[in-house]
Amino acid sequence: MDVEKKRAHEVKTVDEMIRLYCRGNHHEREEGADLCPSCKELADYARLRTEKCPRMAEMTFCSQCPIHCYKKDMEAKIVDVMRYSGPRLMLRHPAMTIYHAYCTFCGKAANS
């Protein structure tokens, strides 16, 4: 998988996890909006960090990266999202979850 495809996959995964978190925690959304303002801010921030990641070619996932580029408050929010959404993602996107688990436990870069 080339770096740009990997970036797109990472963004898609994080976006879906944030959507699950937002819906599951009854956040107030404007009519027609996918996310509440707080979750939208987090999704935009995560997307920006992924787009600017200098280690995308060799890393597996952000949680395993030696460089922590998220601000502390955003890092705390994304950790909450991951804890909530991780188990629920298996029901909605099993292939995405299995792929993530494989890459995490085998220590392989997602582009290998």
URDA-V997167 format. One record per backbone hydrogen bond with DSSP energy under -0.5 kcal/mol. CO is the residue of the C=O (numbers start at 1). NH is the residue of the N-H. E is the energy in kcal/mol with one decimal. If there is no record, write none. Layout:
# URDA-V997167
CO_NH_E ; CO_NH_E
This chain:
# URDA-V997167
2_6_-2.3 ; 3_7_-2.5 ; 4_8_-2.3 ; 5_9_-2.4 ; 6_10_-2.5 ; 7_11_-2.6 ; 8_12_-2.4 ; 9_13_-2.3 ; 10_14_-2.5 ; 11_15_-2.8 ; 12_16_-2.1 ; 13_17_-2.1 ; 14_18_-2.5 ; 15_19_-2.3 ; 16_20_-2.3 ; 17_21_-2.2 ; 18_22_-2.7 ; 19_23_-2.6 ; 20_24_-2.4 ; 21_25_-1.3 ; 22_27_-1.7 ; 23_26_-1.1 ; 30_33_-2.4 ; 36_40_-2.6 ; 37_41_-2.2 ; 38_42_-1.9 ; 39_43_-2.7 ; 40_44_-2.6 ; 41_45_-2.3 ; 42_46_-2.9 ; 43_47_-2.3 ; 44_48_-2.2 ; 45_49_-2.5 ; 46_50_-2.2 ; 47_51_-2.5 ; 48_52_-1.6 ; 50_53_-0.9 ; 53_56_-0.7 ; 55_58_-0.9 ; 55_59_-2.2 ; 59_110_-0.6 ; 61_64_-1.9 ; 62_65_-1.7 ; 66_68_-0.6 ; 67_69_-0.9 ; 71_75_-2.8 ; 72_76_-2.2 ; 73_77_-1.7 ; 74_78_-2.6 ; 75_79_-2.1 ; 76_80_-1.8 ; 77_81_-2.2 ; 78_82_-2.6 ; 79_83_-2.5 ; 80_84_-2.1 ; 81_85_-3.2 ; 82_86_-2.4 ; 83_87_-0.5 ; 84_88_-0.7 ; 85_89_-2.4 ; 86_90_-0.7 ; 88_91_-0.8 ; 88_92_-1.2 ; 89_93_-3.6 ; 93_97_-2.0 ; 94_98_-2.6 ; 95_99_-2.4 ; 96_100_-2.1 ; 97_101_-2.6 ; 98_102_-2.6 ; 99_103_-2.4 ; 100_104_-2.4 ; 101_105_-2.9 ; 102_106_-2.2 ; 103_107_-0.8 ; 103_108_-0.7 ; 109_112_-2.2
